[in-house]
Amino acid sequence: MLEHMSDFILSDLGLRTIIIAILVGAMCGMLGCFIVLRNMAMIGDALSHAILPGIVAAFALVGYSTLGFFAGSVIAGLSSAVLITWLQQKMNVRNDAAIGIIFTFMFSLGIIGISWISGKQGVHLDLKDFLFGNLLSVSGEDLTMTTVLFCIVASFIAICYRPLFVTTFQPTLSGTLGVNRTLLHYLLMLMLSLVVVASLRSVGVILVVSMLITPASAALLLSNELPRVIAWASLLGAVSALSGLFASIAFDFPAGPSMAVMATVFYGLIVAFAPEKGLLAKYLQGRRLKKRILIEDILKRTLQLGEGAGADPRTFADLSGTSLGALKQCFDRLLRLGLYEQRGQLFHLTSLGHTRALQLVRAHRLWETFLVEELGLSADQIHEDAERIEHYLSEEDLYKLDEQLGFPEKDPHGSPIPKA
């Protein structure tokens, strides 16, 4: 298998195929970021299906020509985008309904056209190649066209980055900044049509949406900064396409579906292990938060025992059903943080621990006051909510809350509110 793989990579066809796979994956990833952020995934799917009549018309006019397929696909894609937008704006048709009406109509026309042409004697136009791609039959003309389209799409994103950024995140503000949203929308539809055309031979019209959406969605889990999201999406798209290509060669799978599967596999890995937004990171954050809340509850309970009173882990065995071993770990951490000091078998608050415990009491009583004075709740309804919220209020939040309430001295239960 390795010998077969190396022979393929060193061949002219293999080199063309690898370059096209990388370019298509990167191109889909970078444009897919704006498609996902603008909630246009369904339009991407619609345009990928709607270009089929353009392919049929091009074949009927000029025969099997890469350039002809390109021109016909772009015209069909733009026509579909115009029709969808017209239905939305002029006929007040819902967004998803307009997309469904146009893309099913265009896709059906394309299938009928291919069936009609394929029925003629001596004519062979394989529908499967257009639906699912056939990357292992690309020509030098396909490589040239894909390279040109990659340069066009990359240049468009680089030149129009600021208008795209504004219309994506602040569409209402874009008009005051002089951005022509309608023109930019159709330019984006044009780029989307070009990407679909470029992906035609690799993943086909059915699966191109996976290469547009999946790498971009994965990249959004890795960063919150748009330039980095675009870079990550391009890299993930290229790696997904390349690994899918190698998997298809190694196991004799279709190339297009293999790319889509690999893109989803990488997405699943990122969902699990992304540094901040992944499932593992969220699980660890939840554990850290739970431990911090437990430590803060111990501090506050110790303060409530009274000045000079010491505490030991068994004192808090009823705290949130926590085991004695977990409580001992919390006390060890409190010692390391300098919030407690140990005298014999008992633990006592240090001045730093006393201050932190007072902050928690202050947060609790200010929040109770807010719930009663601002929201009109009764004093017997507020304790449990304040017990939870006190762990999430920063010192800045507390000052603003204190100022909003007029710096009260006592809470609704008559207990004094510690000062900042």
C-alpha positions as CSV (number, residue, x, y, z in Angstrom):
1,M,0.0,0.0,0.0
2,L,2.9,2.4,0.8
3,E,4.5,1.6,-2.5
4,H,1.3,2.3,-4.3
5,M,0.9,5.6,-2.4
6,S,4.4,6.7,-3.2
7,D,4.0,5.9,-6.8
8,F,0.9,8.0,-7.0
9,I,2.4,11.0,-5.2
10,L,5.4,11.0,-7.5
11,S,3.3,10.8,-10.7
12,D,2.1,13.9,-12.6
13,L,-1.6,13.0,-11.8
14,G,-0.8,12.6,-8.1
15,L,1.0,16.0,-7.9
16,R,-1.9,17.7,-9.7
17,T,-4.4,16.0,-7.5
18,I,-2.6,16.9,-4.2
19,I,-2.2,20.6,-5.2
20,I,-5.9,20.8,-6.2
21,A,-7.0,19.2,-3.0
22,I,-5.0,21.6,-0.9
23,L,-6.2,24.7,-2.9
24,V,-9.8,23.6,-2.7
25,G,-9.7,22.8,1.0
26,A,-8.0,26.1,1.9
27,M,-10.3,28.1,-0.4
28,C,-13.5,26.5,1.1
29,G,-12.2,27.1,4.6
30,M,-11.4,30.8,4.2
31,L,-14.7,31.7,2.4
32,G,-16.6,29.4,4.7
33,C,-15.8,31.6,7.7
34,F,-18.0,34.4,6.3
35,I,-20.7,31.9,5.2
36,V,-20.9,30.5,8.7
37,L,-20.7,33.9,10.5
38,R,-23.5,35.3,8.3
39,N,-25.7,32.3,8.9
40,M,-25.6,31.5,5.1
41,A,-24.9,27.8,5.3
42,M,-28.2,27.0,3.6
43,I,-27.4,29.4,0.7
44,G,-24.0,27.7,0.3
45,D,-25.8,24.4,0.0
46,A,-28.4,25.9,-2.4
47,L,-25.8,27.3,-4.7
48,S,-23.8,24.1,-4.8
49,H,-26.9,22.3,-6.1
50,A,-28.1,25.2,-8.3
51,I,-25.1,25.2,-10.6
52,L,-26.0,21.8,-12.1
53,P,-28.2,23.4,-14.9
54,G,-25.3,25.6,-15.9
55,I,-23.1,22.5,-16.3
56,V,-25.8,20.9,-18.5
57,A,-26.2,24.0,-20.6
58,A,-22.4,24.4,-21.0
59,F,-22.0,20.7,-22.1
60,A,-24.9,21.1,-24.6
61,L,-23.2,24.2,-26.1
62,V,-19.5,23.6,-26.0
63,G,-19.1,19.9,-25.0
64,Y,-16.8,18.6,-22.2
65,S,-14.9,21.8,-21.4
66,T,-13.6,22.9,-18.1
67,L,-13.9,26.5,-19.0
68,G,-17.4,25.9,-20.3
69,F,-18.4,24.3,-17.1
70,F,-16.9,27.2,-15.2
71,A,-18.8,29.8,-17.1
72,G,-22.1,27.9,-17.0
73,S,-21.8,27.2,-13.3
74,V,-21.0,30.8,-12.3
75,I,-24.0,32.0,-14.4
76,A,-26.3,29.5,-12.8
77,G,-25.0,30.2,-9.3
78,L,-25.4,34.0,-9.6
79,S,-28.9,33.6,-11.2
80,S,-30.0,31.4,-8.3
81,A,-28.6,34.0,-5.8
82,V,-30.5,36.8,-7.6
83,L,-33.7,34.8,-7.6
84,I,-33.4,33.9,-3.9
85,T,-32.8,37.5,-2.9
86,W,-35.7,38.7,-5.1
87,L,-38.1,36.3,-3.5
88,Q,-36.9,37.4,0.0
89,Q,-37.1,41.2,-0.7
90,K,-39.9,41.6,-3.2
91,M,-42.2,38.7,-2.4
92,N,-41.6,38.7,1.4
93,V,-40.8,34.9,1.2
94,R,-39.0,33.6,4.3
95,N,-35.3,33.0,3.9
96,D,-35.4,29.2,4.2
97,A,-38.4,28.9,2.0
98,A,-36.9,31.0,-0.8
99,I,-33.7,28.9,-0.7
100,G,-35.7,25.7,-0.8
101,I,-37.8,26.8,-3.7
102,I,-34.9,27.9,-5.9
103,F,-32.3,25.3,-5.2
104,T,-34.7,22.3,-5.6
105,F,-36.0,23.8,-8.9
106,M,-32.5,24.4,-10.3
107,F,-31.2,21.0,-9.0
108,S,-34.1,19.2,-10.6
109,L,-33.5,21.0,-13.9
110,G,-29.9,19.9,-13.8
111,I,-30.8,16.2,-13.1
112,I,-33.4,16.2,-15.9
113,G,-30.9,17.8,-18.3
114,I,-28.1,15.3,-17.5
115,S,-30.5,12.4,-17.9
116,W,-31.7,13.8,-21.2
117,I,-28.2,14.3,-22.6
118,S,-26.9,11.0,-21.3
119,G,-29.8,9.3,-23.2
120,K,-28.5,10.4,-26.5
121,Q,-26.4,7.9,-28.5
122,G,-22.6,8.4,-28.1
123,V,-23.0,11.0,-25.3
124,H,-21.7,10.2,-21.8
125,L,-22.1,12.7,-19.0
126,D,-21.8,10.9,-15.6
127,L,-24.1,12.5,-13.0
128,K,-22.1,10.8,-10.2
129,D,-18.9,12.7,-11.1
130,F,-20.7,16.0,-10.6
131,L,-22.6,15.0,-7.5
132,F,-19.7,13.4,-5.6
133,G,-16.6,14.5,-7.5
134,N,-13.9,12.6,-9.2
135,L,-10.6,14.1,-8.1
136,L,-8.5,11.3,-9.5
137,S,-9.3,12.3,-13.1
138,V,-8.3,16.0,-13.0
139,S,-6.3,17.5,-15.8
140,G,-3.8,20.3,-16.2
141,E,-6.6,22.6,-17.2
142,D,-8.4,21.8,-13.9
143,L,-5.2,22.7,-12.0
144,T,-4.9,26.0,-13.8
145,M,-8.5,26.9,-13.2
146,T,-8.4,26.0,-9.5
147,T,-5.2,28.0,-9.0
148,V,-6.7,31.1,-10.7
149,L,-9.9,30.7,-8.6
150,F,-8.0,30.4,-5.4
151,C,-6.1,33.6,-6.2
152,I,-9.4,35.4,-7.0
153,V,-11.1,34.3,-3.8
154,A,-8.0,35.0,-1.6
155,S,-7.6,38.5,-3.2
156,F,-11.3,39.3,-2.7
157,I,-11.1,38.4,1.0
158,A,-7.9,40.4,1.4
159,I,-9.2,43.5,-0.4
160,C,-12.7,43.5,1.0
161,Y,-11.8,42.3,4.5
162,R,-13.0,45.5,6.3
163,P,-16.3,45.8,4.5
164,L,-16.9,42.1,5.0
165,F,-16.1,42.4,8.7
166,V,-18.4,45.3,9.2
167,T,-21.4,43.8,7.3
168,T,-20.9,40.5,9.1
169,F,-20.8,41.8,12.7
170,Q,-22.4,45.2,12.5
171,P,-24.8,45.2,9.4
172,T,-26.8,48.2,10.6
173,L,-23.6,50.3,11.0
174,S,-22.3,49.4,7.6
175,G,-24.7,51.8,5.8
176,T,-23.5,54.8,7.8
177,L,-19.9,53.9,6.8
178,G,-20.7,54.0,3.1
179,V,-20.6,50.2,2.6
180,N,-22.7,49.0,-0.3
181,R,-24.2,45.9,1.3
182,T,-26.1,44.8,-1.8
183,L,-23.0,44.9,-4.0
184,L,-21.0,43.1,-1.3
185,H,-23.7,40.4,-1.0
186,Y,-23.6,39.6,-4.7
187,L,-19.8,39.7,-4.7
188,L,-19.9,37.2,-1.9
189,M,-22.3,35.1,-3.9
190,L,-20.0,35.3,-6.9
191,M,-17.1,34.1,-4.8
192,L,-19.2,31.3,-3.4
193,S,-20.1,30.2,-6.9
194,L,-16.4,30.2,-7.8
195,V,-15.6,28.1,-4.8
196,V,-18.4,25.6,-5.7
197,V,-17.0,25.4,-9.3
198,A,-13.5,24.9,-8.0
199,S,-14.8,22.0,-5.7
200,L,-16.8,20.4,-8.5
201,R,-14.1,17.9,-9.5
202,S,-12.9,17.2,-5.9
203,V,-16.0,16.8,-3.6
204,G,-18.9,17.4,-6.0
205,V,-22.0,19.6,-5.6
206,I,-23.5,17.5,-2.9
207,L,-20.6,17.5,-0.4
208,V,-19.0,20.9,-1.1
209,V,-21.1,22.4,1.7
210,S,-19.2,20.2,4.2
211,M,-15.9,21.7,3.1
212,L,-17.4,25.2,3.4
213,I,-19.0,24.8,6.8
214,T,-17.1,22.1,8.8
215,P,-13.5,23.6,8.8
216,A,-14.9,27.1,9.4
217,S,-17.0,25.9,12.3
218,A,-14.0,24.1,13.8
219,A,-11.9,27.2,13.4
220,L,-14.4,29.3,15.4
221,L,-13.8,26.9,18.3
222,L,-10.1,27.7,18.2
223,S,-10.1,31.5,18.2
224,N,-12.3,34.5,18.6
225,E,-10.2,36.7,16.3
226,L,-11.4,36.7,12.7
227,P,-7.9,36.7,11.0
228,R,-6.9,33.7,13.0
229,V,-10.2,32.0,12.4
230,I,-9.7,32.4,8.6
231,A,-6.1,31.1,8.9
232,W,-7.3,28.1,11.0
233,A,-10.2,27.4,8.6
234,S,-7.8,27.4,5.6
235,L,-5.4,25.1,7.3
236,L,-8.1,22.7,8.5
237,G,-9.7,22.7,5.1
238,A,-6.4,21.9,3.3
239,V,-5.5,19.2,5.8
240,S,-9.0,17.6,5.6
241,A,-8.9,17.5,1.8
242,L,-5.3,16.1,1.8
243,S,-6.0,13.4,4.4
244,G,-9.3,12.5,2.7
245,L,-7.4,12.1,-0.6
246,F,-4.8,9.8,0.9
247,A,-7.5,7.8,2.7
248,S,-9.4,7.4,-0.6
249,I,-6.2,6.1,-2.3
250,A,-5.2,3.8,0.6
251,F,-8.6,2.2,1.1
252,D,-10.1,2.7,-2.4
253,F,-12.8,5.1,-1.2
254,P,-14.4,7.9,-3.2
255,A,-12.3,11.0,-2.8
256,G,-15.1,13.5,-2.2
257,P,-16.9,11.6,0.6
258,S,-13.5,10.8,2.2
259,M,-12.7,14.5,2.4
260,A,-16.0,15.3,4.0
261,V,-15.6,12.5,6.5
262,M,-12.1,13.7,7.4
263,A,-13.3,17.3,7.9
264,T,-15.9,16.0,10.3
265,V,-13.3,13.9,12.1
266,F,-11.1,16.9,12.7
267,Y,-14.2,18.9,13.8
268,G,-15.0,16.2,16.3
269,L,-11.4,16.3,17.7
270,I,-11.5,20.0,18.0
271,V,-15.0,19.9,19.7
272,A,-13.4,17.5,22.2
273,F,-10.0,19.2,22.8
274,A,-10.2,22.9,21.8
275,P,-8.2,24.9,24.4
276,E,-11.0,27.1,25.6
277,K,-14.3,26.0,24.0
278,G,-13.7,22.2,23.8
279,L,-15.6,19.7,25.9
280,L,-12.5,18.7,27.9
281,A,-11.7,22.4,28.6
282,K,-15.2,23.1,29.7
283,Y,-15.2,20.0,31.9
284,L,-11.9,21.2,33.5
285,Q,-13.2,24.7,33.9
286,G,-16.3,23.4,35.6
287,R,-14.2,21.3,38.0
288,R,-12.0,24.4,38.8
289,L,-15.1,26.5,39.3
290,K,-16.7,23.9,41.6
291,K,-13.5,23.7,43.6
292,R,-13.2,27.5,43.9
293,I,-16.8,27.8,45.1
294,L,-16.2,25.1,47.7
295,I,-13.1,26.9,48.9
296,E,-15.0,30.2,49.2
297,D,-17.9,28.6,51.0
298,I,-15.3,27.2,53.5
299,L,-13.9,30.7,54.0
300,K,-17.3,32.2,54.6
301,R,-18.3,29.4,57.0
302,T,-15.1,29.8,59.0
303,L,-15.8,33.6,59.4
304,Q,-19.3,32.8,60.6
305,L,-17.9,30.6,63.4
306,G,-16.7,33.7,65.0
307,E,-13.4,35.5,65.7
308,G,-10.7,33.2,67.1
309,A,-12.7,30.1,66.4
310,G,-10.8,27.5,64.4
311,A,-12.1,25.0,61.9
312,D,-11.2,21.6,60.7
313,P,-12.3,19.6,57.6
314,R,-14.9,17.6,59.6
315,T,-16.6,20.9,60.6
316,F,-17.8,21.2,57.0
317,A,-18.5,17.6,56.2
318,D,-22.1,18.6,55.4
319,L,-21.0,21.2,52.8
320,S,-22.5,20.3,49.4
321,G,-22.2,16.6,50.2
322,T,-18.4,16.9,49.9
323,S,-16.2,14.0,51.0
324,L,-13.7,14.5,53.8
325,G,-10.8,13.8,51.4
326,A,-11.9,16.6,49.1
327,L,-12.3,18.9,52.1
328,K,-8.8,18.1,53.2
329,Q,-7.4,19.0,49.8
330,C,-9.3,22.3,49.9
331,F,-7.7,23.1,53.3
332,D,-4.3,22.3,52.0
333,R,-4.9,24.7,49.1
334,L,-6.1,27.4,51.5
335,L,-2.9,27.0,53.4
336,R,-0.8,27.3,50.2
337,L,-2.7,30.4,49.2
338,G,-2.0,32.1,52.6
339,L,-5.7,32.3,53.5
340,Y,-5.4,29.9,56.4
341,E,-2.8,29.1,59.1
342,Q,-2.8,25.9,61.1
343,R,-2.5,25.9,64.8
344,G,-2.5,22.4,66.1
345,Q,-5.4,20.5,64.6
346,L,-7.4,23.6,63.8
347,F,-7.2,26.1,60.9
348,H,-7.6,29.8,61.4
349,L,-8.2,32.6,58.9
350,T,-5.2,34.8,58.2
351,S,-5.8,38.5,57.6
352,L,-5.9,37.8,53.9
353,G,-8.4,35.0,54.4
354,H,-10.5,37.2,56.7
355,T,-10.6,39.9,54.0
356,R,-11.6,37.5,51.3
357,A,-14.3,36.0,53.5
358,L,-15.7,39.5,54.2
359,Q,-15.8,40.1,50.4
360,L,-18.0,37.1,50.0
361,V,-20.3,38.2,52.8
362,R,-20.5,41.7,51.3
363,A,-21.4,40.2,47.9
364,H,-24.1,38.0,49.4
365,R,-25.7,40.8,51.4
366,L,-25.5,43.4,48.6
367,W,-27.1,41.0,46.2
368,E,-29.9,40.2,48.7
369,T,-30.5,44.0,49.0
370,F,-30.6,44.3,45.2
371,L,-33.2,41.5,44.9
372,V,-35.4,43.1,47.5
373,E,-35.1,46.8,46.6
374,E,-34.8,46.6,42.8
375,L,-36.7,43.4,41.9
376,G,-39.3,43.5,44.7
377,L,-38.7,40.0,46.1
378,S,-39.4,39.2,49.7
379,A,-36.6,38.6,52.2
380,D,-37.4,34.9,52.5
381,Q,-37.0,34.3,48.7
382,I,-33.5,35.6,48.2
383,H,-31.0,33.6,50.2
384,E,-30.4,30.7,47.9
385,D,-30.0,33.0,44.9
386,A,-27.5,35.1,46.7
387,E,-25.6,32.0,47.8
388,R,-25.0,31.2,44.2
389,I,-24.4,34.7,42.7
390,E,-21.9,35.8,45.4
391,H,-19.2,33.7,43.7
392,Y,-19.5,35.4,40.4
393,L,-19.4,39.1,41.4
394,S,-16.0,40.9,41.0
395,E,-15.0,43.8,43.2
396,E,-15.8,46.2,40.4
397,D,-19.3,44.6,40.1
398,L,-19.8,45.0,43.8
399,Y,-18.8,48.7,43.7
400,K,-21.3,49.4,40.9
401,L,-24.0,47.5,42.8
402,D,-23.2,49.3,46.0
403,E,-23.4,52.7,44.2
404,Q,-26.7,51.8,42.5
405,L,-28.2,50.9,45.8
406,G,-27.0,54.1,47.5
407,F,-24.3,52.4,49.7
408,P,-26.7,50.7,52.1
409,E,-25.4,49.7,55.6
410,K,-27.7,46.8,56.3
411,D,-29.2,44.0,54.2
412,P,-32.9,43.1,54.2
413,H,-32.4,40.8,57.2
414,G,-30.9,43.7,59.2
415,S,-27.3,42.3,59.1
416,P,-24.5,44.9,58.5
417,I,-23.0,45.0,55.0
418,P,-19.2,45.0,55.2
419,K,-17.5,48.0,53.5
420,A,-15.2,47.6,50.5
